[in-house]
Amino acid sequence: MTAKRDYMEKAIGLIETKGLVAMIEAADQMLKAAEVHLIGRERIGGGYTTVVVQGEVAAVKAAVDAGAAAAKRVGDLFAAHVIPRPHEELEKVLRQ
């Protein structure tokens, strides 16, 4: 499998919460639920934070579902989204 094809089978998952506790709980559950890798987090302001994971498409979908449910249990979930087969340049931006 070529590097480009391998990248095309990947996905990026994002969960945005209000509050640090909800973000940490979401990240923990995402990492426990599926074979994904934490690639970043971002403090947006006003108490909003985003956590980003990467992995195979099915794993990222399962991880985001688990993380979103966990965030709702302990705090405020603002958004949850999966980007299957992201453009190669997107990962560079997310890792900054």
C-alpha positions as CSV (number, residue, x, y, z in Angstrom):
1,M,0.0,0.0,0.0
2,T,1.4,3.4,-0.9
3,A,1.7,6.2,1.6
4,K,-0.9,8.3,-0.3
5,R,-3.4,5.4,-0.4
6,D,-2.7,4.7,3.3
7,Y,-3.4,8.3,4.1
8,M,-6.7,8.2,2.1
9,E,-8.0,5.4,4.4
10,K,-7.5,7.6,7.5
11,A,-9.9,9.9,9.2
12,I,-9.8,12.8,11.6
13,G,-12.2,13.1,14.5
14,L,-12.9,16.3,16.4
15,I,-14.9,16.9,19.6
16,E,-15.5,20.4,20.9
17,T,-16.6,20.9,24.5
18,K,-17.2,23.7,26.9
19,G,-15.0,23.0,29.8
20,L,-11.7,21.1,30.4
21,V,-13.2,18.2,32.3
22,A,-15.5,17.3,29.4
23,M,-12.7,17.5,26.9
24,I,-10.4,15.3,29.0
25,E,-13.1,12.7,29.5
26,A,-13.9,12.7,25.8
27,A,-10.3,12.3,24.9
28,D,-9.8,9.5,27.4
29,Q,-12.9,7.6,26.1
30,M,-11.9,8.1,22.5
31,L,-8.5,6.6,23.1
32,K,-10.0,3.7,25.1
33,A,-12.8,2.9,22.6
34,A,-10.8,2.5,19.4
35,E,-7.3,2.3,17.8
36,V,-6.9,6.1,17.3
37,H,-4.1,8.5,18.0
38,L,-4.4,11.9,19.8
39,I,-2.9,14.5,17.4
40,G,-3.9,17.7,19.1
41,R,-6.0,19.9,21.3
42,E,-6.9,23.5,21.0
43,R,-8.2,26.0,23.5
44,I,-10.6,28.2,21.6
45,G,-11.6,30.7,24.3
46,G,-14.6,31.2,26.4
47,G,-14.1,27.8,28.0
48,Y,-14.3,25.9,24.6
49,T,-11.8,23.3,23.8
50,T,-11.4,20.9,20.9
51,V,-9.6,17.5,20.9
52,V,-8.5,15.9,17.6
53,V,-7.8,12.2,16.9
54,Q,-6.7,10.3,13.8
55,G,-7.0,6.7,12.7
56,E,-8.8,4.4,10.3
57,V,-12.2,5.7,9.3
58,A,-14.3,3.1,11.3
59,A,-12.1,3.5,14.4
60,V,-12.4,7.3,14.4
61,K,-16.2,7.0,14.0
62,A,-16.4,4.7,17.0
63,A,-14.0,6.9,19.0
64,V,-15.9,10.1,18.3
65,D,-19.2,8.4,19.3
66,A,-17.8,7.2,22.6
67,G,-16.1,10.5,23.3
68,A,-19.2,12.5,22.5
69,A,-21.3,10.4,24.9
70,A,-18.7,10.7,27.6
71,A,-18.5,14.5,27.2
72,K,-22.3,14.8,27.5
73,R,-22.2,12.8,30.8
74,V,-19.8,15.1,32.5
75,G,-20.2,18.5,30.8
76,D,-21.2,20.3,27.7
77,L,-20.7,18.8,24.2
78,F,-20.7,21.5,21.6
79,A,-19.8,19.6,18.4
80,A,-18.5,16.2,17.3
81,H,-17.4,15.5,13.7
82,V,-15.5,13.0,11.6
83,I,-13.7,13.9,8.4
84,P,-13.0,10.8,6.4
85,R,-10.1,10.8,4.0
86,P,-9.0,14.4,4.8
87,H,-6.7,16.3,2.5
88,E,-3.0,15.7,3.2
89,E,-2.5,19.4,4.1
90,L,-5.1,19.3,6.9
91,E,-3.0,17.3,9.3
92,K,-0.2,19.8,9.0
93,V,-2.5,22.6,10.1
94,L,-3.9,20.5,13.0
95,R,-0.5,19.7,14.3
96,Q,0.6,23.4,14.5
